[in-house]
Amino acid sequence: MPSFAAAEPTAFAHKYGPWAVVAGASEGLGAAFARALADRGLNLLLLARRADVLESVAAPLRARVDVRTAALDLGDPDLAARLDALTRDLDVGLCVYNAALSRIGPFLDVPLADKLKIVDVNCRGPLLAAHVFGERLVRRGRGGLLLMSSLTAFWGSPLVATYGATKAFNLSLGEALWYELGPRGVDVLVCCAGATRTPGFERSSGPDGPRAMTPDAVVAEALHALGGPPSAVPGRLNRFAAFLLNRLFPRSGAVALMGSQTARLSKPST
């Protein structure tokens, strides 16, 4: 592994370094988190299922920081043990759980096995990561946990019902941990992103999809918000939309609007 000349750590690197774990790092938001954390001087352990794609993210970052990769299914029944083994020799100061599965379609049309896999990756995964790394961060007295959620966490989300429910789980879990772990030196943030121009989003929406933030913009706002309130919505338009739906729409209207917007993504492009 390459060795890097010692440099005066930034305040961010002092609190959240020297190592960060990014779960779901192969593309989109996960790759953007890897780049942004490397820019801040943190060494990286990048996790995702596809080893070759992970390596393409890691390779250009190795000129600046140490980077390890591990091909890992975040729905693995042995995930906690795998996370512990992969990081046993690392001083982890930050865990970013970005991985998520989603299927667009009516609830009853999505196979039960797919729904359970979504729950494993989107709920069980961050729960285990928060437990494994939360214990370590409390022992060292500083660090952070960042859980990626979604605007779908705030209302029922037709056509992505299971995904939306898992994101509500992440929001509730992260906000509770913010209260519990904050006094023990651990910053917790739930980032509730809106439409983001990730490869998965582009495959679903096509060229005529809704306006979306870039992954780099979402990540910049998320890292800036870490250490502040328990949750954050990146993007002024997303914050305005969340305000309107929460304050001015009846709950049924917000759910219906979410369903109509998701229906646009589920139509085949022409």
C-alpha positions in Angstrom: 0.0 0.0 0.0 1.4 3.4 -0.8 2.7 5.7 1.9 1.8 9.4 1.9 3.7 12.3 3.4 2.3 13.5 6.7 0.4 16.8 6.4 -1.3 18.9 8.9 -4.9 17.5 9.1 -7.8 19.8 8.5 -10.5 20.1 11.1 -12.7 17.7 9.1 -9.9 15.1 8.8 -9.1 15.4 12.5 -12.6 14.6 13.5 -13.7 12.2 10.8 -10.4 10.6 9.7 -8.1 9.0 9.2 -10.3 6.4 7.5 -13.8 6.6 6.0 -16.0 3.7 4.9 -18.3 4.4 2.0 -20.9 1.7 1.5 -22.4 1.7 -2.0 -19.4 3.5 -3.6 -19.3 2.1 -7.2 -21.2 5.0 -8.9 -23.3 8.1 -8.5 -23.5 9.4 -5.0 -21.1 6.8 -3.5 -18.4 7.7 -6.0 -19.0 11.4 -5.4 -18.6 10.8 -1.6 -15.3 8.9 -2.3 -14.0 11.9 -4.3 -15.1 14.5 -1.8 -13.6 12.6 1.2 -10.3 12.1 -0.6 -10.3 15.8 -1.3 -10.5 16.3 2.5 -7.6 14.0 3.1 -9.4 10.9 4.4 -8.3 7.4 3.5 -11.0 5.2 2.1 -12.5 1.8 2.3 -15.0 1.5 -0.6 -17.7 -1.2 -0.6 -20.0 -2.4 -3.3 -20.9 -5.6 -5.2 -18.9 -5.0 -8.4 -15.2 -5.2 -7.9 -14.2 -3.9 -11.3 -16.4 -0.8 -11.0 -15.2 -0.1 -7.5 -11.6 -0.2 -8.8 -12.4 2.4 -11.5 -13.6 4.7 -8.7 -10.6 4.0 -6.5 -7.7 4.1 -9.0 -7.6 7.9 -9.6 -7.9 8.6 -5.9 -4.8 6.6 -4.9 -2.4 9.4 -5.9 -3.8 11.3 -2.9 -4.9 8.9 -0.2 -4.8 5.2 0.7 -7.8 3.4 -0.8 -9.0 -0.1 -0.2 -11.9 -1.8 -2.0 -14.0 -4.8 -1.1 -16.6 -6.5 -3.2 -19.4 -7.0 -0.7 -23.1 -7.6 -0.9 -24.6 -5.3 1.6 -27.6 -7.6 2.0 -25.2 -10.4 3.2 -26.5 -12.2 6.3 -23.0 -12.0 7.7 -22.6 -8.2 7.0 -21.7 -7.2 10.6 -18.9 -9.8 10.8 -17.7 -8.8 7.3 -17.6 -5.1 8.2 -15.7 -5.8 11.4 -13.2 -8.0 9.6 -12.5 -5.6 6.8 -11.9 -2.7 9.2 -10.2 -4.4 12.1 -6.9 -2.7 11.4 -8.3 0.7 10.4 -9.1 3.7 12.6 -12.4 4.5 11.1 -13.8 8.0 11.8 -16.6 8.2 9.4 -19.1 5.7 7.9 -21.3 6.8 4.9 -24.1 4.4 4.2 -25.1 5.2 0.7 -26.1 1.8 -0.7 -29.8 1.4 -1.7 -32.0 -0.8 -3.8 -35.2 0.2 -5.5 -37.8 -1.2 -7.8 -40.3 1.0 -9.6 -43.7 -0.6 -10.0 -47.0 -1.4 -8.2 -46.3 -3.1 -4.8 -48.0 -6.3 -5.7 -46.2 -6.6 -9.0 -42.8 -6.6 -7.3 -41.7 -10.1 -6.3 -41.6 -10.7 -2.5 -38.0 -11.7 -2.8 -37.1 -8.4 -4.3 -38.9 -6.5 -1.6 -37.1 -8.4 1.1 -33.8 -7.7 -0.6 -34.6 -4.0 -0.6 -35.3 -4.2 3.2 -32.0 -6.1 3.8 -29.8 -3.6 1.9 -31.7 -0.4 2.8 -32.7 -1.1 6.5 -30.7 -4.0 7.8 -27.5 -2.8 6.2 -27.4 0.7 7.7 -28.6 -0.7 11.1 -25.7 -3.1 11.2 -23.2 -0.4 10.0 -24.5 2.0 12.6 -24.0 -0.6 15.3 -20.5 -1.8 14.2 -19.1 1.7 13.6 -21.1 3.5 16.3 -19.5 1.4 19.0 -16.0 2.2 17.7 -16.7 5.9 17.2 -18.1 6.3 20.8 -14.9 4.6 22.1 -12.7 7.0 20.2 -14.8 9.9 21.3 -15.2 11.5 17.8 -16.4 10.7 14.3 -19.5 10.6 12.2 -22.3 8.5 10.7 -24.0 9.7 7.5 -27.0 7.8 6.3 -28.5 8.5 2.9 -32.2 8.8 2.9 -34.6 10.4 0.4 -37.5 12.8 0.1 -39.6 9.6 -0.1 -39.0 9.2 3.7 -41.5 12.0 4.5 -44.6 10.6 2.8 -46.0 7.3 1.5 -44.4 6.9 -2.0 -46.6 4.9 -4.4 -44.8 2.8 -7.0 -41.7 2.7 -4.8 -43.6 1.7 -1.6 -40.9 -0.5 -0.1 -38.1 1.8 -1.0 -39.9 4.8 0.5 -40.7 2.9 3.7 -37.0 1.9 4.1 -36.0 5.5 3.7 -38.4 6.5 6.4 -36.7 3.8 8.6 -33.3 5.4 7.9 -34.6 8.9 8.7 -36.1 7.7 12.0 -33.0 5.7 12.9 -30.5 8.4 12.1 -32.4 11.2 14.0 -32.6 9.0 17.1 -28.8 8.2 16.9 -28.1 11.9 16.4 -29.6 12.5 19.9 -28.0 9.5 21.5 -24.5 9.6 20.1 -24.0 13.4 19.7 -23.2 13.9 23.4 -20.6 11.1 23.1 -18.7 12.9 20.3 -20.3 11.3 17.3 -22.1 13.4 14.7 -25.0 11.7 12.9 -26.7 13.1 9.8 -29.5 11.8 7.6 -29.3 13.3 4.1 -32.8 13.2 2.5 -31.9 13.7 -1.2 -34.3 14.5 -3.9 -33.9 13.5 -7.5 -30.2 13.1 -8.2 -28.7 12.5 -11.6 -27.1 9.2 -10.8 -26.7 6.4 -13.4 -29.7 4.6 -11.9 -31.9 7.7 -12.1 -30.9 8.4 -15.7 -31.7 4.8 -16.6 -35.2 5.2 -15.0 -36.1 8.7 -16.1 -34.5 8.9 -19.6 -33.7 12.3 -21.2 -37.0 13.9 -20.3 -37.0 13.1 -16.6 -37.5 15.6 -13.8 -34.9 18.2 -12.9 -32.2 16.6 -10.7 -29.2 17.7 -8.7 -25.7 16.4 -9.5 -24.2 13.8 -7.1 -21.3 16.2 -6.4 -23.7 18.9 -5.3 -25.7 16.6 -3.0 -22.5 15.3 -1.4 -21.1 18.9 -0.9 -24.3 19.9 1.0 -24.3 16.6 3.0 -20.8 17.0 4.2 -21.3 20.6 5.0 -24.3 19.7 7.1 -22.5 17.0 9.1 -22.2 18.1 12.7 -25.4 20.2 12.5 -29.1 19.2 12.8 -30.0 15.6 12.5 -31.3 15.7 9.0 -30.8 17.8 5.9 -32.5 18.2 2.5 -30.0 19.2 -0.2 -31.1 21.7 -2.8 -33.2 24.9 -2.4 -35.9 23.6 -4.7 -36.1 20.3 -2.8 -36.3 22.2 0.5 -39.1 24.4 -0.9 -41.0 21.4 -2.3 -40.7 19.6 1.1 -42.0 22.7 2.9 -45.0 23.0 0.5 -45.9 19.4 0.8 -45.6 19.3 4.6 -47.3 22.7 5.3 -49.8 23.3 2.5 -50.9 19.9 1.2 -53.1 17.5 3.0 -51.3 14.2 3.6 -53.4 12.5 0.9 -52.5 15.2 -1.6 -48.8 14.8 -0.9 -49.0 11.0 -1.3 -50.9 11.4 -4.6 -48.3 13.9 -5.9 -45.5 11.6 -5.0 -47.3 8.8 -6.9 -47.8 10.9 -10.0 -44.2 12.0 -10.1 -42.9 8.4 -9.7 -45.3 7.2 -12.4 -43.4 9.5 -14.9 -40.3 7.5 -14.1 -42.0 4.1 -14.6 -43.2 4.9 -18.2 -40.9 3.4 -20.9 -39.1 6.1 -22.8 -40.0 6.5 -26.5 
